[in-house]
Amino acid sequence: MRKEFLTGAIGLAMVLWLAPAASADTVTIGAPSPSPTSTGTCNSCAVMQFASAAGSPSYVVPPAPAGGSWTITSWTSRGGLGDTSAAIEVWRATPNPDQFRLITIGPEQQFLTDTLAAHVVNIPVLPGDRLGVDSGTTNYDPDYGGVLGDTTYLSIGTPAEGQTMGPPGPPSTDFDVIGYSAQRTNVAATLTSTSPAGTTPAPAKKKCKKHKRKRAAESKKKCRKKHRK
């Protein structure tokens, strides 16, 4: 009995050791303001990164790893001319050209004067979604200088989740935007994806069953021999 127990325990340990583990992939998109030199402010403004020049940080959620999906697990921004608050936004393209719908707006979170800060969040996103930010106070600067080819969208008014923004004119949107050239949005996000990895080996306990059946058959033979005697 003790031998069988030890064999079974070793087999189970081998199965657990060889079992696939979950692998976590992380990637960062966007970029916060690199230095506290910006002097612009915006009260109750929603800003989204519409385009990025070649070589500039991408603000677009990339394809997810096979079998996985992305979640924003933290975001970073830089405070403005005074202690301030802001919220991360996630925008998704609609079927209409250059029009986007606000999918998620995170909680209003605090940023100290001219200081980078990271905040933990839990926001599921899809490939192709874009980062934005909402300024809660006049001390916050939602964008900063980039290079030609970087373009931000600034909404005239503050959209709520489910509302759209885009250039003036047809097709109509809930909020018109102003496009700012050579500008980047003051936000970065860490994306995390957990997906299965590895393969599951054949259970080792099947061998134990064979040994048990073999021992049972041998004991039956011994019993028959004893009865014949």
N, C-alpha and C positions, 0 to 999 in steps of 0.2 A: 504493500500500500504506500509506504513512504517513498519507494523508488518511483512509483507511478505519479505521485504528487509532485516530486521534484522535476520529473520529465515534463509534466504538463505546465508547471510554473516557468521552466526555462523556455518552452515553446511559446507561451503567452508573452513572455518578456521579449523574445525575438520579434514577434509580430508587432508589438508596440514600438520597438526600436526602429523597425523598418517601415512603419506606417507613415504616410505622407504628412508633412507639416505644412501649415499655412505660411505662405511667403508674402511679406508686405512690401509693396512698391511705393515709393514716394517721389514726387516731382514738384518743383516750385515754378509757378508762372507769375508774370507781372513783375513789378519792381517799385518799391516805395521811393519817395524823394531821397536822393543820396546825401543831401546836405541841407542845413537849415538856412538856406539863403533866399528861399522864395518869400515874396512879400504879398502875394495875392491871397484874397480870402473870398469865401462864398458861403452865404447863409442859406440853408435849405436848398442845396443844389445836388442834383444827381448827375454824376459824370461816369461815362463808360468809355473804354478804349475801343475805338472803331477800327483802327488800322495800326499796324506796326511796320516800320521800315525794315529792310533787310539788315540783319545784325542787331536789331533792337530786341528787347525782351518781348516775348509773346504773352498776351493776356487771354489767350484762347485755350480752353481745356482740350488736351490732346486725346487721341484714341486710347481707350483703356486696355490694360493687359488682357490677354486671352482669358476668358472666363470670369473676369473681374469687372468692377465699376469704380468710379472715382467718388471720393467724398472730400470736401474741403475740411481739414482738421484744424487749421489755424490760419490767421491772416495778419499781415504786418502793414503798418502805415507810419507816417511821421507827423507829429503834432505841429501846429502852426505857430502863430505869433503869441499865443497864450494857451493855457490849458483848455482843452477842447474835447469834443466827442464826435464820433463818426460811425458809420455802419457799412459793412461790406454788402455789395449787391451782386446778383447773378442775372445776366441778361441772355435771352435766347432769340435767335433769328426767327422771324415769322416768314410765311411764304412771300410776303411783299418785299421788294428790293430795299435794302438799307433800313428796314424797320425791325425793331427789337421789342420783345415783351419782358417785363420784369418778373422773373420767376421767383426769386427769393431776396428779401432784404433782412440782413442779420440784426442782432440786437445793437442798440446804441452803446458804444464802448469808449472808454476814456483814453486820451492821449495828452501827455504832458508837453509843455512848450518846447518846440524844436527837438523832440525826442522820438526815436524809433520805439515802437512797442508792438508786441505780438499778442494776439488774443486767441484763445481756444474756441472753436465753433464745431458744429457738426452739420454740414450742408451737402446733401447729395447733389451731384452735377452730372451732366451728360457731355460727351465729346462735342465740341463746337460752341459750348456756352462761353460767355465772355465776362470778364471781371469789370465791376464798377464800384463806385463808392458814393455814399450819401453824407453830405456835411451837415452836422447838427447845429453848429454854432458859427459865428462870424470869424472866430480865430483859426478856423481850419482851411487849408488850401487843398482842394481835391485833386489838383494836377500840377505839373511842373514842366520845365523846358526839356524837350527831346530833340530830335533831328527831323529834317524834312522826310516825310513819309509816315511819321507818327501823327495820328489824328485822334482827338477825343470828341465825343458827343456830350454836350451839356444841355440838359433839358431846361426848358423855361417853365419852372414849377417843379414840384416834387411828386413823381409818380408813386402809386401804391402797387403792391403785388398784383399781377394780372393785367396791368395797364401797359400801353405801348408808347414808344417814342420813335421819332424819325424826322426826316427833313420836311419842311412845310410843303403843302400841296398834296394832290392825290398820289397814292391812297391816303385817306385821312388817318391820323393817329391821335391818341389821347393827349400827347404832349409833343409840341414841335421842339426841335433841337437846333443848337448852333454848333457848327463844326469848327474846332480849333486845330490849326496845323502846327506841326513841330511841338506837340504836347504829349505828355504821358500821364496816365492816371496814377495817383499816389497810393498804390495798393499792390501787395503781393500776396499770394495764397499758396499754402502747402496742400497738395492733393495726395491722398493715401488710398491705395487699393489693396485689399486682401483677397488673394485667389489661391485655389488649391494647387499644390505642387507635388511631383513625384507620382509613383504608382504603388498600388497595393499588392504585395506578394501573396501567393497562395497561402491560406492559413496552415500553420504548422501542426495544428491540433489534429488534422486528418491522419497524420502518421500515428499519433497516439491511439486513435480509434483502431487502426490496423493492429497495433501491438496488443491492445486489449482483446480484440477478437481472436488473435493468435493464441494469447495466453488462455482465453476461455476455452478454445478448442482443445488445447493441450491438456487442460485440467479435466475436460470431459472424457478424453481418452484414458487418462489415468484412473478416473472413477470407474469406467467400464472394465478396465483390467482388474481392478480390485474386486468388483462384483463377480467377475468370472472365476476368480480364485475362490 
